[in-house]
């Protein structure tokens, strides 16, 4: 009969016990910040749309605006400067595509931010509703520690890759493109760089990526303190009444 009594107490340990005070502790508070900053990352990068514009003068055309539009995920090789007039500058204009495909770095950065966003939600649910379970088991904090270290490292990798890609995007959409357009080099044709959409939000996405790396790197310590590596007493579950006390014969 006794085993049934103790097994019946499992729901008491595993059940939901909402405790919002865990959000005021460093472990929970930093997780909220990580959740917010992950939103900033994919919101500032994933919705970007821009154009780069040149002024073209050729046979029968004077300072005609020609625009190439580009957006996330920054496959610039699909953005094209079309002819400035129906006659294609009397047949001398050839459509020019921007150079570069930076979708791999951009999508890695944004997709990773979305996955982190989802993980933060799951972690916050665990901290708020199941902190008693989190601190009464040895494996969950260790898993949390491993994930935290991996996420901090991947923030470094993804942000570095995206920062390099962003630098190349600025070059590929900047004034140097005029020198690459063959039609602009023909006699009687001239091209002047006009403008490119500001990339302030993309610059901020890199900043947010670095802030996320710092947050997750700093959070390693607070997660580590919850593990049995820091506190050996966490290596075994605390007394919860699940197992019967030892009795003499």
C-alpha positions, 0 to 999 in steps of 0.5 A, a space after each residue: 500500500 505504501 508505494 501507492 501513497 508515495 507515487 500519488 504525491 508526484 502531481 504535487 511536485 510536478 504540478 504548476 506552481 506559479 511564482 512571479 517572484 522568480 522574474 525578479 531574480 537574476 535568472 528570470 530577469 535576464 531571461 526577460 531581457 534576452 526575450 525582448 532583445 531577440 525580438 529587436 534582432 529579427 524585427 530590425 533586420 527581417 523587415 528591412 526594404 531599401 532601394 539604391 538609385 542612380 541618375 542616368 544620362 544617355 542618348 535622348 535621356 538626361 538625368 533619368 532616375 533608375 532604381 534597384 530595390 532590395 530587401 531581406 534576405 538580401 539576394 542582391 543578385 536579383 535586384 536590377 537597374 532597368 533601362 531608363 527609357 523605353 528605347 533603352 538609351 537607343 539600344 545601348 542600355 543593358 540591365 545591370 544586376 547588383 552583386 552578391 547574395 547575402 541570404 545565408 548570413 541574414 537568414 541564419 541571423 534572423 532565424 536564430 533570433 526567432 529560435 532564441 525568442 521561442 526558447 526564452 518563452 519556454 524557459 520563462 514558463 519553466 521559471 515561473 510555473 515550475 521553478 520548484 521542479 527546476 531546483 529539485 532536479 539536477 539535470 534540468 539546470 545542467 541542460 539549461 547551462 549547456 544551452 545557454 553556453 551554446 546560445 552565447 557562442 552562436 550569438 557571436 558567430 551569427 552576429 559576426 557573419 551578419 556584420 560582415 555581410 552588412 558591410 558587403 551589402 553597403 559596398 554593393 549598394 553604394 557609389 561604387 556600383 556606378 563603376 560596375 555598370 558597363 552601359 554607363 561607360 559607353 560614349 555619350 552615357 554618364 551615370 551618377 550615384 544618387 542615394 541609397 536607403 538608410 541602413 540605420 535599422 540594420 546597424 542596430 540589428 548588429 548592436 542588438 546581436 552583440 547585446 544578446 551575446 553579452 546578455 547570454 554570456 553573463 547569464 552563464 554564471 547565474 545558470 551555473 549557480 543553479 547546477 550541481 557543478 556549483 552547489 553539490 547539494 543539487 546533485 540529488 533531488 531535495 526531499 519531496 516526500 516521494 520516496 519513503 523514509 528508511 525504516 529499520 527492520 
